[in-house]
């Protein structure tokens, strides 16, 4: 059984066939129980039993979903490293992950003018 924790969390389940499933929830105990009962995600229904392998708190729903997506982009080896944690320290509460900070998604990217300078040419101030 999983202790009731409030707030959004990201979690990784180890499935009965050895695969890993990553998700996000605001009620971890209820969600793990649903997965274990075959009422969770379609992926885990056919891979029972499932066991909670790792979880970490997130800052709100958006933070949880971004972190879930970042974990899903990791290779299996990187996910297993995440589960193992740093050597001699057990599982980390907040592991470092690659978060997508693409400028087009953060609103900090400026478009360059196109025209006689062509694509990729440096922009210059007009006198």
Phi and psi restraints in degrees (value plus and minus 20) as a CYANA .aco file:
   2 UNK   PHI    -121.2   -81.2
   2 UNK   PSI     115.2   155.2
   3 UNK   PHI     -85.0   -45.0
   3 UNK   PSI     124.5   164.5
   4 UNK   PHI     -91.3   -51.3
   4 UNK   PSI     102.6   142.6
   5 UNK   PHI    -144.1  -104.1
   5 UNK   PSI     113.7   153.7
   6 UNK   PHI    -108.4   -68.4
   6 UNK   PSI     134.8   174.8
   7 UNK   PHI      73.8   113.8
   7 UNK   PSI     150.5   190.5
   8 UNK   PHI     -98.2   -58.2
   8 UNK   PSI     119.8   159.8
   9 UNK   PHI    -157.6  -117.6
   9 UNK   PSI     132.2   172.2
  10 UNK   PHI    -127.6   -87.6
  10 UNK   PSI     120.8   160.8
  11 UNK   PHI    -160.9  -120.9
  11 UNK   PSI     138.7   178.7
  12 UNK   PHI    -147.1  -107.1
  12 UNK   PSI     109.2   149.2
  13 UNK   PHI    -124.4   -84.4
  13 UNK   PSI     124.4   164.4
  14 UNK   PHI    -119.8   -79.8
  14 UNK   PSI     100.6   140.6
  15 UNK   PHI    -104.9   -64.9
  15 UNK   PSI     144.7   184.7
  16 UNK   PHI     -80.3   -40.3
  16 UNK   PSI     -46.6    -6.6
  17 UNK   PHI    -111.0   -71.0
  17 UNK   PSI     -13.4    26.6
  18 UNK   PHI      72.5   112.5
  18 UNK   PSI     -27.0    13.0
  19 UNK   PHI     -98.3   -58.3
  19 UNK   PSI     146.3   186.3
  20 UNK   PHI    -134.1   -94.1
  20 UNK   PSI     121.0   161.0
  21 UNK   PHI    -144.0  -104.0
  21 UNK   PSI     112.2   152.2
  22 UNK   PHI    -133.1   -93.1
  22 UNK   PSI     117.5   157.5
  23 UNK   PHI    -170.3  -130.3
  23 UNK   PSI     157.7   197.7
  24 UNK   PHI    -157.0  -117.0
  24 UNK   PSI     123.9   163.9
  25 UNK   PHI    -176.7  -136.7
  25 UNK   PSI     141.7   181.7
  26 UNK   PHI    -124.8   -84.8
  26 UNK   PSI     -17.3    22.7
  27 UNK   PHI    -163.2  -123.2
  27 UNK   PSI      67.0   107.0
  28 UNK   PHI     -81.2   -41.2
  28 UNK   PSI     -65.4   -25.4
  29 UNK   PHI     -79.9   -39.9
  29 UNK   PSI     -67.6   -27.6
  30 UNK   PHI     -81.5   -41.5
  30 UNK   PSI     -61.1   -21.1
  31 UNK   PHI     -88.3   -48.3
  31 UNK   PSI     -62.2   -22.2
  32 UNK   PHI     -85.4   -45.4
  32 UNK   PSI     -60.2   -20.2
  33 UNK   PHI     -82.0   -42.0
  33 UNK   PSI     -59.6   -19.6
  34 UNK   PHI     -84.6   -44.6
  34 UNK   PSI     -63.8   -23.8
  35 UNK   PHI     -80.0   -40.0
  35 UNK   PSI     -66.8   -26.8
  36 UNK   PHI     -84.6   -44.6
  36 UNK   PSI     -50.0   -10.0
  37 UNK   PHI    -106.7   -66.7
  37 UNK   PSI     -18.8    21.2
  38 UNK   PHI      62.2   102.2
  38 UNK   PSI      -6.1    33.9
  39 UNK   PHI    -128.9   -88.9
  39 UNK   PSI      -7.8    32.2
  40 UNK   PHI    -109.9   -69.9
  40 UNK   PSI    -165.2  -125.2
  41 UNK   PHI     -84.5   -44.5
  41 UNK   PSI     130.2   170.2
  42 UNK   PHI     -76.1   -36.1
  42 UNK   PSI     -56.8   -16.8
  43 UNK   PHI     -79.4   -39.4
  43 UNK   PSI     -62.6   -22.6
  44 UNK   PHI    -101.4   -61.4
  44 UNK   PSI     -41.5    -1.5
  45 UNK   PHI     -77.9   -37.9
  45 UNK   PSI     -58.5   -18.5
  46 UNK   PHI    -113.2   -73.2
  46 UNK   PSI     -12.8    27.2
  47 UNK   PHI    -147.0  -107.0
  47 UNK   PSI      13.8    53.8
  48 UNK   PHI     -93.2   -53.2
  48 UNK   PSI     132.9   172.9
  49 UNK   PHI    -100.3   -60.3
  49 UNK   PSI     139.3   179.3
  50 UNK   PHI    -137.1   -97.1
  50 UNK   PSI     132.8   172.8
  51 UNK   PHI    -159.1  -119.1
  51 UNK   PSI     116.8   156.8
  52 UNK   PHI     -87.9   -47.9
  52 UNK   PSI     101.2   141.2
  53 UNK   PHI    -122.7   -82.7
  53 UNK   PSI     -48.8    -8.8
  54 UNK   PHI    -183.9  -143.9
  54 UNK   PSI     127.1   167.1
  55 UNK   PHI    -173.5  -133.5
  55 UNK   PSI     136.4   176.4
  56 UNK   PHI    -170.0  -130.0
  56 UNK   PSI     125.7   165.7
  57 UNK   PHI     -90.6   -50.6
  57 UNK   PSI     136.1   176.1
  58 UNK   PHI    -152.7  -112.7
  58 UNK   PSI     139.1   179.1
  59 UNK   PHI    -109.5   -69.5
  59 UNK   PSI      65.7   105.7
  60 UNK   PHI      60.1   100.1
  60 UNK   PSI     156.0   196.0
  61 UNK   PHI     -82.9   -42.9
  61 UNK   PSI     -66.1   -26.1
  62 UNK   PHI     -80.7   -40.7
  62 UNK   PSI     -64.7   -24.7
  63 UNK   PHI     -81.9   -41.9
  63 UNK   PSI     -60.4   -20.4
  64 UNK   PHI     -85.0   -45.0
  64 UNK   PSI     -63.9   -23.9
  65 UNK   PHI     -89.0   -49.0
  65 UNK   PSI     -56.1   -16.1
  66 UNK   PHI     -86.3   -46.3
  66 UNK   PSI     -61.8   -21.8
  67 UNK   PHI     -87.6   -47.6
  67 UNK   PSI     -59.5   -19.5
  68 UNK   PHI     -77.3   -37.3
  68 UNK   PSI     -66.7   -26.7
  69 UNK   PHI     -83.1   -43.1
  69 UNK   PSI     -58.9   -18.9
  70 UNK   PHI     -84.3   -44.3
  70 UNK   PSI     -60.9   -20.9
  71 UNK   PHI     -86.8   -46.8
  71 UNK   PSI     -60.7   -20.7
  72 UNK   PHI     -83.4   -43.4
  72 UNK   PSI     -45.5    -5.5
  73 UNK   PHI     -98.5   -58.5
  73 UNK   PSI     -34.2     5.8
  74 UNK   PHI     -91.5   -51.5
  74 UNK   PSI     133.0   173.0
  75 UNK   PHI     -94.2   -54.2
  75 UNK   PSI     145.9   185.9
  76 UNK   PHI     -78.0   -38.0
  76 UNK   PSI     -61.6   -21.6
  77 UNK   PHI     -81.2   -41.2
  77 UNK   PSI     -63.0   -23.0
  78 UNK   PHI     -85.9   -45.9
  78 UNK   PSI     -56.2   -16.2
  79 UNK   PHI     -86.2   -46.2
  79 UNK   PSI     -61.4   -21.4
  80 UNK   PHI     -85.1   -45.1
  80 UNK   PSI     -56.1   -16.1
  81 UNK   PHI     -83.0   -43.0
  81 UNK   PSI     -59.7   -19.7
  82 UNK   PHI     -81.2   -41.2
  82 UNK   PSI     -62.7   -22.7
  83 UNK   PHI     -85.6   -45.6
  83 UNK   PSI     -57.4   -17.4
  84 UNK   PHI     -93.1   -53.1
  84 UNK   PSI     -51.8   -11.8
  85 UNK   PHI      55.5    95.5
  85 UNK   PSI    -198.6  -158.6
  86 UNK   PHI     -86.4   -46.4
  86 UNK   PSI     127.7   167.7
  87 UNK   PHI     -76.6   -36.6
  87 UNK   PSI     111.3   151.3
  88 UNK   PHI      55.4    95.4
  88 UNK   PSI     -14.7    25.3
  89 UNK   PHI    -139.5   -99.5
  89 UNK   PSI     -21.6    18.4
  90 UNK   PHI      54.9    94.9
  90 UNK   PSI    -179.4  -139.4
  91 UNK   PHI    -101.5   -61.5
  91 UNK   PSI     114.1   154.1
  92 UNK   PHI     -97.2   -57.2
  92 UNK   PSI     129.7   169.7
  93 UNK   PHI     -98.0   -58.0
  93 UNK   PSI     -56.8   -16.8
  94 UNK   PHI    -156.2  -116.2
  94 UNK   PSI      62.8   102.8
  95 UNK   PHI     -91.0   -51.0
  95 UNK   PSI     132.6   172.6
  96 UNK   PHI     -98.1   -58.1
  96 UNK   PSI     113.2   153.2
  97 UNK   PHI    -151.2  -111.2
  97 UNK   PSI     138.8   178.8
  98 UNK   PHI     -98.1   -58.1
  98 UNK   PSI      94.5   134.5
  99 UNK   PHI    -123.5   -83.5
  99 UNK   PSI     118.3   158.3
 100 UNK   PHI     -89.8   -49.8
 100 UNK   PSI      94.7   134.7
 101 UNK   PHI    -142.9  -102.9
 101 UNK   PSI      18.6    58.6
 102 UNK   PHI     -80.1   -40.1
 102 UNK   PSI     110.1   150.1
 103 UNK   PHI     -76.3   -36.3
 103 UNK   PSI     -51.9   -11.9
 104 UNK   PHI     -86.3   -46.3
 104 UNK   PSI     -45.6    -5.6
 105 UNK   PHI    -112.7   -72.7
 105 UNK   PSI     -35.4     4.6
 106 UNK   PHI    -119.1   -79.1
 106 UNK   PSI     -26.8    13.2
 107 UNK   PHI      61.9   101.9
 107 UNK   PSI      -8.3    31.7
 108 UNK   PHI    -120.6   -80.6
 108 UNK   PSI     -22.9    17.1
 109 UNK   PHI    -105.9   -65.9
 109 UNK   PSI     114.1   154.1
 110 UNK   PHI    -128.2   -88.2
 110 UNK   PSI     120.4   160.4
 111 UNK   PHI     -98.3   -58.3
 111 UNK   PSI     120.5   160.5
 112 UNK   PHI    -109.3   -69.3
 112 UNK   PSI     126.3   166.3
 113 UNK   PHI     -90.0   -50.0
 113 UNK   PSI     123.9   163.9
 114 UNK   PHI    -127.8   -87.8
 114 UNK   PSI     144.2   184.2
 115 UNK   PHI     128.0   168.0
 115 UNK   PSI    -151.6  -111.6
 116 UNK   PHI     -85.3   -45.3
 116 UNK   PSI     -42.5    -2.5
 117 UNK   PHI     -99.5   -59.5
 117 UNK   PSI     -40.9    -0.9
 118 UNK   PHI      57.4    97.4
 118 UNK   PSI     152.1   192.1
 119 UNK   PHI     -90.3   -50.3
 119 UNK   PSI     120.1   160.1
 120 UNK   PHI      61.0   101.0
 120 UNK   PSI     -26.9    13.1
 121 UNK   PHI    -100.8   -60.8
 121 UNK   PSI     126.0   166.0
 122 UNK   PHI     -86.5   -46.5
 122 UNK   PSI     127.6   167.6
 123 UNK   PHI    -103.9   -63.9
 123 UNK   PSI     133.6   173.6
 124 UNK   PHI    -159.1  -119.1
 124 UNK   PSI     132.2   172.2
 125 UNK   PHI     -93.4   -53.4
 125 UNK   PSI     120.4   160.4
 126 UNK   PHI    -106.9   -66.9
 126 UNK   PSI     114.7   154.7
